[in-house]
Amino acid sequence: MNNGQKTLNFPSVSGSNLEGKKDRLPNDFEGSLNIVMVAFRREHTDLIEGWLSSLVEMIGKNTELRFYELPVLNVAYSPFRRWIDGGMRAGITNHEARERTITVYTNKGDFRKRLEIPNEETIHIFLVSRDGRILWRDQGRFAKEKFQRLQDAARNKHITTKLRCVG
């Protein structure tokens, strides 16, 4: 949050990736820095796909970065979890994509409130530290300018983290 806003933390939520691994987030984020794309609707898939090639390339160049897709569904859908997750799994054949897609069933209103997300109209992209601090955020359709700001934030935070470790 480099524009003077208060620092937010990623809320503690549980989910399972599309390979069946249970995760407790943000504790189970694997990177020093984690790019988290939050989606609330099925039609948000196209928005996520617009970011994918650039994010995959970015992650490939930095071993300390990880990327996650979080479809967030209301806890009321939990009884249908196997069917919903199975449908998503059938639609995603790539193993890496299944591993990075963690479906979260939670109180969406509370989740949105904790992340200061006003509505569910678009996707939200976060850069999250290993300890859960949100370091950068944006929303919506891919744009080169947004991606550049994400890269800059990741580069700056990565350098800061390295300096702290060394010093």
Summary of the structure (lengths in Angstrom):
residues: 167
radius of gyration: 15.4
end to end distance: 23.7
largest distance: 49.9
contacts: 460
relative contact order: 0.22
helix: 44%
strand: 28%
